[in-house]
Amino acid sequence: MTTTDLIEYSRLELQKRLDLTKMKGERNKLGQFATPTILATQMLEFAKSLLKPDLKVRFLDPAFGTGSFYSALLRTFPRSKIAAAVGYEIDPDYGRTVIKLWSGTPLQLHIADFTQATLPESDEDKFNLLICNPPYVRHHHLTSQEKHRLIQAVKTTADVELNGLAGLYCYFLGLSHGWMAQRGLAGWLIPSGFMDVNYGKKVKQYLLTRVRLLRVHRFDPDDVQFKDALVSSAVVWFEKKKPPAKYAVEFTYGGTLLKPAVSKYIPIDVLRYATKWTKFPIFFEERGSGQTQTRLVDLFEIKRGLATGANKFFVLTPEEVAKHRLPSKFLKPVLPPPRYLPVNKIETDNTGNPILDHNLLLLDCNLPEDVVMNEFPYLWSYLQTGVDTGINQRYLCRHRSPWYSQENRPPSPFLCTYMGRRGTKNGKIFRFILNYSNATATNVYLMLYPRRALRRALEGNAKLQEDIWHALNRISSHVLLEEGRVYGGGLYKLEPKELGNVPADKVLAVLPETFGKLIK
Ligand SMILES: C[S@@+](CC[C@H](N)C(=O)[O-])C[C@H]1O[C@@H](n2cnc3c(N)ncnc32)[C@H](O)[C@@H]1O
């Protein structure tokens, strides 16, 4: 056994002792979750494979702990190749014992808050290898003063304005930019949350614009090789240099860092466009010649159905219409909500009304109040019932003029029911509806309006319309869910933009071959 192996044993003993002396809450507050030896070793081995063999390493770990990465550095690189090694650790309980453990090695350990440390001035004093498992401290443990200071500091250092919901690890990442030498390499073990959630947008902006992103590895959550704290983690590698306009980043998943189960190169413009990165590399189909994938938004303008502000008042049955003697010129057919729509294909009569068991009509009038009062007394008295019950004061009504007019949502030939649960009879969470009628829809549907080229292809081609509808329904639930979101209680939802992001390959397959040239 070598001396460095022996030190690693002592370090693990020390780590165990420190973990035992601290209450869980205390460890959570400082984000103290140590990196397992095996992963630290793999990270340093991977770093070594990327660095030039003759490089003298200047190593920095901004969240040192007991030094799992430093220990792995000493086991992976010969001492002669280590020009400097610096660590920051905020916890003095760690500091005292840890300094003793590493005495006689090149380490310079600062017992200090890394986020307040003074940046090295010259490039030679900066670091060409930064490896970090930053504290996993969530934003609600940071005071607003601290957040303000950190946001400003990252803005100055990395030219990115982080979102106030970002965890401490995002600030570590941003601040470290100032500590890295040009062309320096960084490897970060961080929660994979940033890949999908809103606050992560700015982290992704940093990774896409300020550095050259090299690789993103995500562990398989079902893999038990690491402790719980690590299963939703990713290891992100980048080089500090201006990124080229076009390149691809290796995304790997599962297995180990050195032997991932899946690996694919994702073009940078696909990453720029993707709202969620956790779908890579599994859900990415490489296409020839770097062509990016066509998405539903390239074929359809997707809008949520209209929000009336009070469906009970504005959406009426024919019996209610007759009772209030409402003039037909202010009524439009509207689809019933999905749960009252047993069919997926809506046929029409020769006036454009849908042929359904339950027909509904939408009240929509743009005439000013005095005209309605003078010319349409029945409609006027119905509207007065809305005034009496305060409907005209509801948020959406109050912001429309007149309050009883509706948004412009012409009927669309395709619709999507964008909320659903698993366990339906046909296993589908979302349904695509084919609409031959003139019925519009309320905001319980997403409406798909074909864009110009598709509209032209569809003119007088009922068969193509049916083919597209079948193709939309062939998009599997898991592809749709990749873009969507799940709420508590197992409710799945797709926002218009998320549906737009869904790959359109199933639809493209039924379109005439010449169509590809016409889109957008
Ligand atoms: C996730 S642990 C990683 C420790 C070690 N590098 C490893 O990988 O095992 C993060 C460490 O950062 C320390 N820390 C938390 N806030 C810090 C700060 N503001 N400056 C420096 N260190 C900090 C914690 O005390 C903890 O030891």
The ligand as an ORCA input file, in Angstrom:
! r2SCAN-3c Opt
* xyz 0 1
  C     -20.480     18.676     -0.635
  S     -19.172     18.952      0.522
  C     -17.813     18.398     -0.392
  C     -16.610     18.115      0.414
  C     -15.455     17.457     -0.321
  N     -14.883     18.295     -1.362
  C     -15.906     16.151     -0.926
  O     -16.128     16.123     -2.125
  O     -16.052     15.167     -0.196
  C     -19.070     20.687      0.531
  C     -18.107     21.294      1.523
  O     -18.136     22.705      1.375
  C     -18.054     23.330      2.633
  N     -18.629     24.680      2.507
  C     -19.910     25.072      2.654
  N     -20.030     26.384      2.420
  C     -18.789     26.836      2.097
  C     -18.253     28.106      1.754
  N     -19.043     29.166      1.665
  N     -16.929     28.205      1.496
  C     -16.117     27.113      1.566
  N     -16.569     25.894      1.902
  C     -17.880     25.744      2.152
  C     -18.817     22.410      3.554
  O     -18.461     22.585      4.911
  C     -18.429     21.041      2.988
  O     -17.309     20.535      3.644
*
